[in-house]
Amino acid sequence: MPANQPLTQPTSVSLKINRTSVMLYANRYVRLPDGSGASSQSYLGSFPVTTTELPAAFESLLRAATAGRPERYQALMERIETDVLTPARQREAEETARRNLQGIENALRWAAQNLEAIPNLPAYRDLIDRPELQRLLANLLGASARLASCMQSAMPVDTATPSTESNPVAEERLQALLTNLENTCVEIGALLPESAQVFKRGHIFERETVALVKRLWFRTSDVIARLGSRAQFRRPAGWSALRPSVLEEERELAALGLPIAGGHQ
């Protein structure tokens, strides 16, 4: 090469990250024969800092610009991941969580406002006992109980207070009522299987019996909802799987005249 020929240094690659974009540049430096030098920079491509995954087109540009220099490619990729993609993913996750939280808050607030308004609607007392409204109310209570069960970890745990500690008679009364209710449920269950020979297939129940059963739909839903207002009584998610450990299942099945899995009649 003649002595007076300008010397061009190998091209380097750099990133520029600003508030909105990540830009890739090719940099060149030329040293002139007189010892002076000049640099130039060429824009290759860019992508927004809001991107959570590196665009394939940008990755191809970067790979081509760093051909033969894998360590430079790796260094720039690590910077993109650390300074751009990871923060963008975190911002996106935080924004999604914020929107989800806001959506649930709005739905609960809307539901509470509408429920509070129902008793003030015209003819509320005359119409609320209609079967179709009672069915909707039962569904609402069931949905509320499921929400309470799912949210129990965020609720404060009930702690003993002077009033509860000094009133053991009330809790004894509650225990007695719950025991009677459980015994009643078991006895009712024992009457219903056809194998019990109490009510044969096709038995027509009296109107009063049907009415009592319908009342039971709502009484049981109401009492479960009331009990569920206390953290210790709330049913956890997947509570039905706890049946064998909570109930003396074999004793109950025997009382109902049903076969016991893995056992004898």
C-alpha angles and dihedrals in degrees: 000000000000114000092240094054115114113248115228115203118220114277116262129199128224141176128226117197119190134165094287111018149036110220130192120211136184112219126204131185124196122195113204124216091253090061096256121119143204133201132206134190129207124200112231106174147306146207134200120271088231090070115114097192125041110254112245092229092055092047089053091051091049093048092050093046092052097042110151092016106082093164090059091048090051093047093052092045090053091050091050091049095046101038102032120013100042094048090046091053091048092050091048092050091048092049092048091050090048092051092047092049091048091049093052092045091051092048093049092045091049092049093048092049092050094047091050090051097051098080089055095054118111115275091003094146092046096049108032092085093059111120095239092053092044089054090052090048091051090051089050092052091049092050091048091051091052091050091049089050093051094046099044093106088063093049123090114257114247112254129195116265130193090257094056094041092052096047107063091148091068092054091047088053090050091050091051092049092048091049091051091047092051092048090048091051091051092048092048090049091051091057097053109061112095088230089066088069091218099108112023122213110286094023111162110222121214119258091248092054091052090048091051091051091051090051088051090059090066100032092057092045090049095050093047089051091049092048090046090061086076115073095223092057099046118118111238124225109284090019093153089070088065092066097104093049096042099043129051084237100184092051091050095047091049091051089052092050091241126139116262116230110246092004142081133271 
